[in-house]
Amino acid sequence: MNLVNEIRSGFYSDFLFKCKMCNLEKKISSTKFVPDSNWSINKAAVSSSIAIGIGYTQLSELFLSLIIMLLLKLKHRMQQKIL
C-alpha cells in the first residue's frame, strides 16, 4: 500500500492508500467516527482552550512548539461559535 493523499481538517486527517498490486483504494481516518457523539478532536481542542482561558494565538503557539499543525483560524472560530 502506498500513501496517495492526505486530507486535513484541523487535527483530523483522512489518509488515502492505494494497493500496488490491485489498485484498491482505502481511506483511513486519524480519528474514529462515533455517530452518537457530538465531539470531534477539533471541537475538543477549542473547548479546552476556552476552558483554560487562551485564544487561537496562544493555542497556535503551544501546538507549534510541539510541532503539531493547528486548526485554521476560521475553523477555530466556527467551533468556538458552536460551543
Phi and psi restraints in degrees (range 20) as a CNS / XPLOR table:
assign (resid 1 and name C) (resid 2 and name N)
       (resid 2 and name CA) (resid 2 and name C) 1.0 -115.8 20.0 2
assign (resid 2 and name N) (resid 2 and name CA)
       (resid 2 and name C) (resid 3 and name N) 1.0 141.2 20.0 2
assign (resid 2 and name C) (resid 3 and name N)
       (resid 3 and name CA) (resid 3 and name C) 1.0 -74.8 20.0 2
assign (resid 3 and name N) (resid 3 and name CA)
       (resid 3 and name C) (resid 4 and name N) 1.0 121.0 20.0 2
assign (resid 3 and name C) (resid 4 and name N)
       (resid 4 and name CA) (resid 4 and name C) 1.0 -99.0 20.0 2
assign (resid 4 and name N) (resid 4 and name CA)
       (resid 4 and name C) (resid 5 and name N) 1.0 -40.4 20.0 2
assign (resid 4 and name C) (resid 5 and name N)
       (resid 5 and name CA) (resid 5 and name C) 1.0 -155.8 20.0 2
assign (resid 5 and name N) (resid 5 and name CA)
       (resid 5 and name C) (resid 6 and name N) 1.0 153.2 20.0 2
assign (resid 5 and name C) (resid 6 and name N)
       (resid 6 and name CA) (resid 6 and name C) 1.0 -130.3 20.0 2
assign (resid 6 and name N) (resid 6 and name CA)
       (resid 6 and name C) (resid 7 and name N) 1.0 128.4 20.0 2
assign (resid 6 and name C) (resid 7 and name N)
       (resid 7 and name CA) (resid 7 and name C) 1.0 -112.2 20.0 2
assign (resid 7 and name N) (resid 7 and name CA)
       (resid 7 and name C) (resid 8 and name N) 1.0 115.8 20.0 2
assign (resid 7 and name C) (resid 8 and name N)
       (resid 8 and name CA) (resid 8 and name C) 1.0 -102.4 20.0 2
assign (resid 8 and name N) (resid 8 and name CA)
       (resid 8 and name C) (resid 9 and name N) 1.0 143.8 20.0 2
assign (resid 8 and name C) (resid 9 and name N)
       (resid 9 and name CA) (resid 9 and name C) 1.0 -141.0 20.0 2
assign (resid 9 and name N) (resid 9 and name CA)
       (resid 9 and name C) (resid 10 and name N) 1.0 84.8 20.0 2
assign (resid 9 and name C) (resid 10 and name N)
       (resid 10 and name CA) (resid 10 and name C) 1.0 70.5 20.0 2
assign (resid 10 and name N) (resid 10 and name CA)
       (resid 10 and name C) (resid 11 and name N) 1.0 -123.0 20.0 2
assign (resid 10 and name C) (resid 11 and name N)
       (resid 11 and name CA) (resid 11 and name C) 1.0 -87.6 20.0 2
assign (resid 11 and name N) (resid 11 and name CA)
       (resid 11 and name C) (resid 12 and name N) 1.0 -3.9 20.0 2
assign (resid 11 and name C) (resid 12 and name N)
       (resid 12 and name CA) (resid 12 and name C) 1.0 -99.4 20.0 2
assign (resid 12 and name N) (resid 12 and name CA)
       (resid 12 and name C) (resid 13 and name N) 1.0 138.7 20.0 2
assign (resid 12 and name C) (resid 13 and name N)
       (resid 13 and name CA) (resid 13 and name C) 1.0 -135.7 20.0 2
assign (resid 13 and name N) (resid 13 and name CA)
       (resid 13 and name C) (resid 14 and name N) 1.0 146.2 20.0 2
assign (resid 13 and name C) (resid 14 and name N)
       (resid 14 and name CA) (resid 14 and name C) 1.0 -113.3 20.0 2
assign (resid 14 and name N) (resid 14 and name CA)
       (resid 14 and name C) (resid 15 and name N) 1.0 127.8 20.0 2
assign (resid 14 and name C) (resid 15 and name N)
       (resid 15 and name CA) (resid 15 and name C) 1.0 -108.5 20.0 2
assign (resid 15 and name N) (resid 15 and name CA)
       (resid 15 and name C) (resid 16 and name N) 1.0 132.2 20.0 2
assign (resid 15 and name C) (resid 16 and name N)
       (resid 16 and name CA) (resid 16 and name C) 1.0 -107.7 20.0 2
assign (resid 16 and name N) (resid 16 and name CA)
       (resid 16 and name C) (resid 17 and name N) 1.0 120.2 20.0 2
assign (resid 16 and name C) (resid 17 and name N)
       (resid 17 and name CA) (resid 17 and name C) 1.0 -111.6 20.0 2
assign (resid 17 and name N) (resid 17 and name CA)
       (resid 17 and name C) (resid 18 and name N) 1.0 149.5 20.0 2
assign (resid 17 and name C) (resid 18 and name N)
       (resid 18 and name CA) (resid 18 and name C) 1.0 -132.1 20.0 2
assign (resid 18 and name N) (resid 18 and name CA)
       (resid 18 and name C) (resid 19 and name N) 1.0 130.9 20.0 2
assign (resid 18 and name C) (resid 19 and name N)
       (resid 19 and name CA) (resid 19 and name C) 1.0 -72.3 20.0 2
assign (resid 19 and name N) (resid 19 and name CA)
       (resid 19 and name C) (resid 20 and name N) 1.0 135.2 20.0 2
assign (resid 19 and name C) (resid 20 and name N)
       (resid 20 and name CA) (resid 20 and name C) 1.0 -68.9 20.0 2
assign (resid 20 and name N) (resid 20 and name CA)
       (resid 20 and name C) (resid 21 and name N) 1.0 -30.4 20.0 2
assign (resid 20 and name C) (resid 21 and name N)
       (resid 21 and name CA) (resid 21 and name C) 1.0 -88.6 20.0 2
assign (resid 21 and name N) (resid 21 and name CA)
       (resid 21 and name C) (resid 22 and name N) 1.0 -46.5 20.0 2
assign (resid 21 and name C) (resid 22 and name N)
       (resid 22 and name CA) (resid 22 and name C) 1.0 -110.9 20.0 2
assign (resid 22 and name N) (resid 22 and name CA)
       (resid 22 and name C) (resid 23 and name N) 1.0 -0.5 20.0 2
assign (resid 22 and name C) (resid 23 and name N)
       (resid 23 and name CA) (resid 23 and name C) 1.0 62.7 20.0 2
assign (resid 23 and name N) (resid 23 and name CA)
       (resid 23 and name C) (resid 24 and name N) 1.0 19.0 20.0 2
assign (resid 23 and name C) (resid 24 and name N)
       (resid 24 and name CA) (resid 24 and name C) 1.0 -69.5 20.0 2
assign (resid 24 and name N) (resid 24 and name CA)
       (resid 24 and name C) (resid 25 and name N) 1.0 133.9 20.0 2
assign (resid 24 and name C) (resid 25 and name N)
       (resid 25 and name CA) (resid 25 and name C) 1.0 -107.2 20.0 2
assign (resid 25 and name N) (resid 25 and name CA)
       (resid 25 and name C) (resid 26 and name N) 1.0 138.0 20.0 2
assign (resid 25 and name C) (resid 26 and name N)
       (resid 26 and name CA) (resid 26 and name C) 1.0 -134.8 20.0 2
assign (resid 26 and name N) (resid 26 and name CA)
       (resid 26 and name C) (resid 27 and name N) 1.0 131.1 20.0 2
assign (resid 26 and name C) (resid 27 and name N)
       (resid 27 and name CA) (resid 27 and name C) 1.0 -99.8 20.0 2
assign (resid 27 and name N) (resid 27 and name CA)
       (resid 27 and name C) (resid 28 and name N) 1.0 130.2 20.0 2
assign (resid 27 and name C) (resid 28 and name N)
       (resid 28 and name CA) (resid 28 and name C) 1.0 -123.7 20.0 2
assign (resid 28 and name N) (resid 28 and name CA)
       (resid 28 and name C) (resid 29 and name N) 1.0 129.9 20.0 2
assign (resid 28 and name C) (resid 29 and name N)
       (resid 29 and name CA) (resid 29 and name C) 1.0 -97.2 20.0 2
assign (resid 29 and name N) (resid 29 and name CA)
       (resid 29 and name C) (resid 30 and name N) 1.0 149.7 20.0 2
assign (resid 29 and name C) (resid 30 and name N)
       (resid 30 and name CA) (resid 30 and name C) 1.0 -78.2 20.0 2
assign (resid 30 and name N) (resid 30 and name CA)
       (resid 30 and name C) (resid 31 and name N) 1.0 -18.3 20.0 2
assign (resid 30 and name C) (resid 31 and name N)
       (resid 31 and name CA) (resid 31 and name C) 1.0 -130.0 20.0 2
assign (resid 31 and name N) (resid 31 and name CA)
       (resid 31 and name C) (resid 32 and name N) 1.0 136.5 20.0 2
assign (resid 31 and name C) (resid 32 and name N)
       (resid 32 and name CA) (resid 32 and name C) 1.0 -69.0 20.0 2
assign (resid 32 and name N) (resid 32 and name CA)
       (resid 32 and name C) (resid 33 and name N) 1.0 130.8 20.0 2
assign (resid 32 and name C) (resid 33 and name N)
       (resid 33 and name CA) (resid 33 and name C) 1.0 -83.3 20.0 2
assign (resid 33 and name N) (resid 33 and name CA)
       (resid 33 and name C) (resid 34 and name N) 1.0 123.5 20.0 2
assign (resid 33 and name C) (resid 34 and name N)
       (resid 34 and name CA) (resid 34 and name C) 1.0 -119.5 20.0 2
assign (resid 34 and name N) (resid 34 and name CA)
       (resid 34 and name C) (resid 35 and name N) 1.0 105.2 20.0 2
assign (resid 34 and name C) (resid 35 and name N)
       (resid 35 and name CA) (resid 35 and name C) 1.0 -62.1 20.0 2
assign (resid 35 and name N) (resid 35 and name CA)
       (resid 35 and name C) (resid 36 and name N) 1.0 -29.8 20.0 2
assign (resid 35 and name C) (resid 36 and name N)
       (resid 36 and name CA) (resid 36 and name C) 1.0 -78.2 20.0 2
assign (resid 36 and name N) (resid 36 and name CA)
       (resid 36 and name C) (resid 37 and name N) 1.0 -15.8 20.0 2
assign (resid 36 and name C) (resid 37 and name N)
       (resid 37 and name CA) (resid 37 and name C) 1.0 -95.1 20.0 2
assign (resid 37 and name N) (resid 37 and name CA)
       (resid 37 and name C) (resid 38 and name N) 1.0 138.7 20.0 2
assign (resid 37 and name C) (resid 38 and name N)
       (resid 38 and name CA) (resid 38 and name C) 1.0 -94.4 20.0 2
assign (resid 38 and name N) (resid 38 and name CA)
       (resid 38 and name C) (resid 39 and name N) 1.0 2.4 20.0 2
assign (resid 38 and name C) (resid 39 and name N)
       (resid 39 and name CA) (resid 39 and name C) 1.0 -101.2 20.0 2
assign (resid 39 and name N) (resid 39 and name CA)
       (resid 39 and name C) (resid 40 and name N) 1.0 137.2 20.0 2
assign (resid 39 and name C) (resid 40 and name N)
       (resid 40 and name CA) (resid 40 and name C) 1.0 -120.7 20.0 2
assign (resid 40 and name N) (resid 40 and name CA)
       (resid 40 and name C) (resid 41 and name N) 1.0 167.9 20.0 2
assign (resid 40 and name C) (resid 41 and name N)
       (resid 41 and name CA) (resid 41 and name C) 1.0 -62.5 20.0 2
assign (resid 41 and name N) (resid 41 and name CA)
       (resid 41 and name C) (resid 42 and name N) 1.0 -36.0 20.0 2
assign (resid 41 and name C) (resid 42 and name N)
       (resid 42 and name CA) (resid 42 and name C) 1.0 -67.6 20.0 2
assign (resid 42 and name N) (resid 42 and name CA)
       (resid 42 and name C) (resid 43 and name N) 1.0 -43.8 20.0 2
assign (resid 42 and name C) (resid 43 and name N)
       (resid 43 and name CA) (resid 43 and name C) 1.0 -66.2 20.0 2
assign (resid 43 and name N) (resid 43 and name CA)
       (resid 43 and name C) (resid 44 and name N) 1.0 -36.9 20.0 2
assign (resid 43 and name C) (resid 44 and name N)
       (resid 44 and name CA) (resid 44 and name C) 1.0 -64.7 20.0 2
assign (resid 44 and name N) (resid 44 and name CA)
       (resid 44 and name C) (resid 45 and name N) 1.0 -40.0 20.0 2
assign (resid 44 and name C) (resid 45 and name N)
       (resid 45 and name CA) (resid 45 and name C) 1.0 -64.8 20.0 2
assign (resid 45 and name N) (resid 45 and name CA)
       (resid 45 and name C) (resid 46 and name N) 1.0 -44.2 20.0 2
assign (resid 45 and name C) (resid 46 and name N)
       (resid 46 and name CA) (resid 46 and name C) 1.0 -67.0 20.0 2
assign (resid 46 and name N) (resid 46 and name CA)
       (resid 46 and name C) (resid 47 and name N) 1.0 -43.3 20.0 2
assign (resid 46 and name C) (resid 47 and name N)
       (resid 47 and name CA) (resid 47 and name C) 1.0 -60.6 20.0 2
assign (resid 47 and name N) (resid 47 and name CA)
       (resid 47 and name C) (resid 48 and name N) 1.0 -41.3 20.0 2
assign (resid 47 and name C) (resid 48 and name N)
       (resid 48 and name CA) (resid 48 and name C) 1.0 -65.3 20.0 2
assign (resid 48 and name N) (resid 48 and name CA)
       (resid 48 and name C) (resid 49 and name N) 1.0 -39.7 20.0 2
assign (resid 48 and name C) (resid 49 and name N)
       (resid 49 and name CA) (resid 49 and name C) 1.0 -65.6 20.0 2
assign (resid 49 and name N) (resid 49 and name CA)
       (resid 49 and name C) (resid 50 and name N) 1.0 -36.9 20.0 2
assign (resid 49 and name C) (resid 50 and name N)
       (resid 50 and name CA) (resid 50 and name C) 1.0 -66.2 20.0 2
assign (resid 50 and name N) (resid 50 and name CA)
       (resid 50 and name C) (resid 51 and name N) 1.0 -42.4 20.0 2
assign (resid 50 and name C) (resid 51 and name N)
       (resid 51 and name CA) (resid 51 and name C) 1.0 -62.5 20.0 2
assign (resid 51 and name N) (resid 51 and name CA)
       (resid 51 and name C) (resid 52 and name N) 1.0 -34.1 20.0 2
assign (resid 51 and name C) (resid 52 and name N)
       (resid 52 and name CA) (resid 52 and name C) 1.0 -97.5 20.0 2
assign (resid 52 and name N) (resid 52 and name CA)
       (resid 52 and name C) (resid 53 and name N) 1.0 3.8 20.0 2
assign (resid 52 and name C) (resid 53 and name N)
       (resid 53 and name CA) (resid 53 and name C) 1.0 80.2 20.0 2
assign (resid 53 and name N) (resid 53 and name CA)
       (resid 53 and name C) (resid 54 and name N) 1.0 30.8 20.0 2
assign (resid 53 and name C) (resid 54 and name N)
       (resid 54 and name CA) (resid 54 and name C) 1.0 -118.4 20.0 2
assign (resid 54 and name N) (resid 54 and name CA)
       (resid 54 and name C) (resid 55 and name N) 1.0 159.5 20.0 2
assign (resid 54 and name C) (resid 55 and name N)
       (resid 55 and name CA) (resid 55 and name C) 1.0 -106.8 20.0 2
assign (resid 55 and name N) (resid 55 and name CA)
       (resid 55 and name C) (resid 56 and name N) 1.0 -164.0 20.0 2
assign (resid 55 and name C) (resid 56 and name N)
       (resid 56 and name CA) (resid 56 and name C) 1.0 -60.9 20.0 2
assign (resid 56 and name N) (resid 56 and name CA)
       (resid 56 and name C) (resid 57 and name N) 1.0 -45.0 20.0 2
assign (resid 56 and name C) (resid 57 and name N)
       (resid 57 and name CA) (resid 57 and name C) 1.0 -61.5 20.0 2
assign (resid 57 and name N) (resid 57 and name CA)
       (resid 57 and name C) (resid 58 and name N) 1.0 -46.4 20.0 2
assign (resid 57 and name C) (resid 58 and name N)
       (resid 58 and name CA) (resid 58 and name C) 1.0 -67.5 20.0 2
assign (resid 58 and name N) (resid 58 and name CA)
       (resid 58 and name C) (resid 59 and name N) 1.0 -39.4 20.0 2
assign (resid 58 and name C) (resid 59 and name N)
       (resid 59 and name CA) (resid 59 and name C) 1.0 -63.1 20.0 2
assign (resid 59 and name N) (resid 59 and name CA)
       (resid 59 and name C) (resid 60 and name N) 1.0 -41.1 20.0 2
assign (resid 59 and name C) (resid 60 and name N)
       (resid 60 and name CA) (resid 60 and name C) 1.0 -61.7 20.0 2
assign (resid 60 and name N) (resid 60 and name CA)
       (resid 60 and name C) (resid 61 and name N) 1.0 -45.9 20.0 2
assign (resid 60 and name C) (resid 61 and name N)
       (resid 61 and name CA) (resid 61 and name C) 1.0 -62.3 20.0 2
assign (resid 61 and name N) (resid 61 and name CA)
       (resid 61 and name C) (resid 62 and name N) 1.0 -40.8 20.0 2
assign (resid 61 and name C) (resid 62 and name N)
       (resid 62 and name CA) (resid 62 and name C) 1.0 -60.2 20.0 2
assign (resid 62 and name N) (resid 62 and name CA)
       (resid 62 and name C) (resid 63 and name N) 1.0 -51.5 20.0 2
assign (resid 62 and name C) (resid 63 and name N)
       (resid 63 and name CA) (resid 63 and name C) 1.0 -72.5 20.0 2
assign (resid 63 and name N) (resid 63 and name CA)
       (resid 63 and name C) (resid 64 and name N) 1.0 -30.6 20.0 2
assign (resid 63 and name C) (resid 64 and name N)
       (resid 64 and name CA) (resid 64 and name C) 1.0 -67.1 20.0 2
assign (resid 64 and name N) (resid 64 and name CA)
       (resid 64 and name C) (resid 65 and name N) 1.0 -34.1 20.0 2
assign (resid 64 and name C) (resid 65 and name N)
       (resid 65 and name CA) (resid 65 and name C) 1.0 -68.7 20.0 2
assign (resid 65 and name N) (resid 65 and name CA)
       (resid 65 and name C) (resid 66 and name N) 1.0 -23.1 20.0 2
assign (resid 65 and name C) (resid 66 and name N)
       (resid 66 and name CA) (resid 66 and name C) 1.0 -93.7 20.0 2
assign (resid 66 and name N) (resid 66 and name CA)
       (resid 66 and name C) (resid 67 and name N) 1.0 4.5 20.0 2
assign (resid 66 and name C) (resid 67 and name N)
       (resid 67 and name CA) (resid 67 and name C) 1.0 58.3 20.0 2
assign (resid 67 and name N) (resid 67 and name CA)
       (resid 67 and name C) (resid 68 and name N) 1.0 47.8 20.0 2
assign (resid 67 and name C) (resid 68 and name N)
       (resid 68 and name CA) (resid 68 and name C) 1.0 -123.7 20.0 2
assign (resid 68 and name N) (resid 68 and name CA)
       (resid 68 and name C) (resid 69 and name N) 1.0 124.3 20.0 2
assign (resid 68 and name C) (resid 69 and name N)
       (resid 69 and name CA) (resid 69 and name C) 1.0 -66.7 20.0 2
assign (resid 69 and name N) (resid 69 and name CA)
       (resid 69 and name C) (resid 70 and name N) 1.0 145.2 20.0 2
assign (resid 69 and name C) (resid 70 and name N)
       (resid 70 and name CA) (resid 70 and name C) 1.0 -105.9 20.0 2
assign (resid 70 and name N) (resid 70 and name CA)
       (resid 70 and name C) (resid 71 and name N) 1.0 169.2 20.0 2
assign (resid 70 and name C) (resid 71 and name N)
       (resid 71 and name CA) (resid 71 and name C) 1.0 -58.8 20.0 2
assign (resid 71 and name N) (resid 71 and name CA)
       (resid 71 and name C) (resid 72 and name N) 1.0 150.3 20.0 2
assign (resid 71 and name C) (resid 72 and name N)
       (resid 72 and name CA) (resid 72 and name C) 1.0 -66.5 20.0 2
assign (resid 72 and name N) (resid 72 and name CA)
       (resid 72 and name C) (resid 73 and name N) 1.0 151.8 20.0 2
assign (resid 72 and name C) (resid 73 and name N)
       (resid 73 and name CA) (resid 73 and name C) 1.0 -58.1 20.0 2
assign (resid 73 and name N) (resid 73 and name CA)
       (resid 73 and name C) (resid 74 and name N) 1.0 -38.2 20.0 2
assign (resid 73 and name C) (resid 74 and name N)
       (resid 74 and name CA) (resid 74 and name C) 1.0 -62.2 20.0 2
assign (resid 74 and name N) (resid 74 and name CA)
       (resid 74 and name C) (resid 75 and name N) 1.0 -44.4 20.0 2
assign (resid 74 and name C) (resid 75 and name N)
       (resid 75 and name CA) (resid 75 and name C) 1.0 -63.9 20.0 2
assign (resid 75 and name N) (resid 75 and name CA)
       (resid 75 and name C) (resid 76 and name N) 1.0 -37.7 20.0 2
assign (resid 75 and name C) (resid 76 and name N)
       (resid 76 and name CA) (resid 76 and name C) 1.0 -60.2 20.0 2
assign (resid 76 and name N) (resid 76 and name CA)
       (resid 76 and name C) (resid 77 and name N) 1.0 -47.2 20.0 2
assign (resid 76 and name C) (resid 77 and name N)
       (resid 77 and name CA) (resid 77 and name C) 1.0 -64.1 20.0 2
assign (resid 77 and name N) (resid 77 and name CA)
       (resid 77 and name C) (resid 78 and name N) 1.0 -39.7 20.0 2
assign (resid 77 and name C) (resid 78 and name N)
       (resid 78 and name CA) (resid 78 and name C) 1.0 -62.3 20.0 2
assign (resid 78 and name N) (resid 78 and name CA)
       (resid 78 and name C) (resid 79 and name N) 1.0 -44.7 20.0 2
assign (resid 78 and name C) (resid 79 and name N)
       (resid 79 and name CA) (resid 79 and name C) 1.0 -66.7 20.0 2
assign (resid 79 and name N) (resid 79 and name CA)
       (resid 79 and name C) (resid 80 and name N) 1.0 -35.7 20.0 2
assign (resid 79 and name C) (resid 80 and name N)
       (resid 80 and name CA) (resid 80 and name C) 1.0 -66.3 20.0 2
assign (resid 80 and name N) (resid 80 and name CA)
       (resid 80 and name C) (resid 81 and name N) 1.0 -37.8 20.0 2
assign (resid 80 and name C) (resid 81 and name N)
       (resid 81 and name CA) (resid 81 and name C) 1.0 -65.9 20.0 2
assign (resid 81 and name N) (resid 81 and name CA)
       (resid 81 and name C) (resid 82 and name N) 1.0 -36.5 20.0 2
assign (resid 81 and name C) (resid 82 and name N)
       (resid 82 and name CA) (resid 82 and name C) 1.0 -65.5 20.0 2
assign (resid 82 and name N) (resid 82 and name CA)
       (resid 82 and name C) (resid 83 and name N) 1.0 -39.7 20.0 2
